[in-house]
């Protein structure tokens, strides 16, 4: 009888010791499908993945860029339909060539030189197709918009510092 009591007590003690191991495994997600009350829980909602807006981020085409700029240019300069066509064609060629240069990824000095060539060619085309007063107004409009863009960039950089 004494050996039976000893055996029962020993099995009870071993059972208590093994329960700690089982509880520890449950705590790390072995017993519960989505974590447990002790360990790091996981959400029952699966990860949805990337959103659709990040999926199709294609850069705008030359036509889209020129189409967004043309209304403001026409309004500022008061262009008639023929003059609008001249400006649109010249800008479209210029933007397309600049996009192609970005794709080529030339060294910075070479790219700057090519950009200047493109700008010079565009100005020559506009000078031939527009009256002198509207051409001068277009050049000043480009210079002023470039200056305001640089000012806003400098302001943003100063705010970050």
Buried (B, 14 or more C-beta within 10 A) or exposed (E): EEEEEEEEEEEEEEEEEEEEEEEEEBBEBEEBEEBBEEBEEEEEEEEEEEEEEEEEEEEEEBEEBBBEBBEEBBEBBEBEEEBBEBBBBBBBBBBBBBBEBEEEEBEEEEBEEBBEEBEEBBBEBBBEBBEEEBBEBBEEBBEEBEEEEEEEEEEEEEEEE
